[in-house]
Amino acid sequence: MTQIKVGDTLPSVSLKYCPYDPSLEHACGIPQNLDISSLKGKKVVIFGVPGAFTPTCNNQHLPEFRQKYDEFVKKGVDQIICLATTDAFVMDAWGKWTQTNDKIILAADGNGEFVTATGLVQDLSKIGFGAVRSKRFALIADDLKVTYLGVETASGVSVSGADAVLAAL
């Protein structure tokens, strides 16, 4: 499987998410579609994590993007999307738990369509996470064209972290 690269166009797939609604403190409501094609004309950051609530994802990767949200906006980013291969209800709960989903869309790639289409998929069945999981990555897309791609090759957060993405903007 070929991995997406700088200059490629994002695949036309849909993710699911729960729109931020502070009145729904403990519930998602009805998950909505987030069609990647709707990002046309926008500068977006998409970062993928192997699992919501997992130690590195929960304690480092997602919080860095939340803490530096205003810096991304100042650099012209229209939207930040965090995705994982799980369902929209888990992503919504994670966003509420981390107080993140008022700034960042926490999107579910439940069937792994985005990560499979981009080659950013990994098999984590050996540790009980399932055969279709997102690699830890971050990308910048401007008008659906990838302008930066950082994919982690070891544990931890470096090329997919907020600082690396900000440096690439």
N, C-alpha and C positions, 0 to 999 in steps of 0.2 A: 504494500500500500504506500502510495506516495504522500508525503507530508506537504501541506500547503507551504508556500514560501512568499517572501516579499515580492510584490508585483501581481500576485494572484488575486482573484476576486473571491469574496466570501461565498460559500454555497447558499443556495436559496432553500433554506429549511426553516422550520418553526421550532421555537422553544416555548415553554409554558412558564408563566410567572403569576404571582398574586400582586396586583397593584397595591401600593402602600396606602393603607387606610387606618389611621390611628384609632378610629372608633371600633375596629375589629381587633382588639388587643390580643385575643387568643385564638382567632380563627382566620382562615384565608379568604373565605367567600368563594367565588367561582374563579378558578384559574383562567387566565387570558392567554391568547396566542401572542407571541412576539416573533413576527416574521422577520428574518434577517434582511429581506429585501426592503423592509420599511426603514432601514438605516441608510438608504441611499441619500446622498447629499449631506451626510453627517460625519463628524469625526468621532469615532467611538473607541473605547478600550474594552476588550473582552479578555477576561482571565478565567482560566479553568482550574479547578481543584479536583483532586481524586475523591474527596468526600466532605460533605458538610459535617460540622462538629468534630472532625478529626483534629488531632493536636496541632500540627503545623498550619493547617488551613484555618482553624479557629483562632489560634493564638498569635499568628504572625501574618499570613498572607492576606486574608480579608481585612483585618484591622489596619494594616498599612495603607490600603486604598481608601478606607474610610477616613483615616486621620489626615490624609493628603488630598482629600476630595477638592478643596478649594484651589489647590495648586493645579490640579488637572483642569478645572474650569478656566482658570486664568490662562492656561496654555491652549484654550480653544476646544477642549473636549466637550462634546454635547452629551455623551452618555457613557457611564461605566456599567458593564454587565459582568457579573460573576456567574459562571455556570458549573454545574456538576451533573453527573449522570444519576439523577435521582428524581423524585417527583416534586411538583410545585409546592406541596404542603410542607415537605421537609425544608425546602429552600426558604419558604416564608417563615417558618418557625426559627430557622437559623438567623434570618435577617432581624427578626424581633429580638431574639436572644442577644445578638451582638449590637443591636440598635443601629443597624446599617441600612435597612431597606427603605429609609426615607431619602437616601442619596444614591444608592447603588441598586440596580435591578438584580435580584437574585433569581436566576433563571434555571429551570430544569430542562435538561437534555435527556429525558427519561428513557428514550429508546436509543440513545447514543447516535442520533442522526448527524448532529453537527460534528462531534469528535471523529466519527467514522469518515464523513465526507472530507474532513480536513486532514485526516491521518494523525490526529492528535489523540488517539485511542490507545489504551494499554489494557492488558489482561492481568487483573489482580486476583484471579480466582485462587491462586496459591496461598493467599492470606485471608480468603473468605470474603473478599469485596466484590467478586463477580468478574466475568470475562470482559465486560465492556465498561471501562472506566476512563475518565478523562486523564490525560497527562497533566502535570502541572505546567501551565504555560500562560503567557500573556501576549496579546497582539494589539496593534493599533491598526485600525482600518479607516481610511479617508475615502468617502464616497464608495464604499464597499471594497476598495483595493487595500490589500495588506501593505503597510509601510514599515512595520516592525513586527518581529516574531522572536520571542524568547521562550525556549522550551528547556525545562530543567532536565539534566541528565544524571543528577545525583539527588539525594534527599536534601531538603531545605529549600530556601527561597533566595534566588539571586537574580538571574536574568528575567524572571517572571514577576519580580517584586515591583512595588510602586516606584522606588527610586530609579530602577533601570528603565522603566517605561517613561517616567518623567524626563529622564536624560535623553530619550529618543524622540521626544516631542519637539 
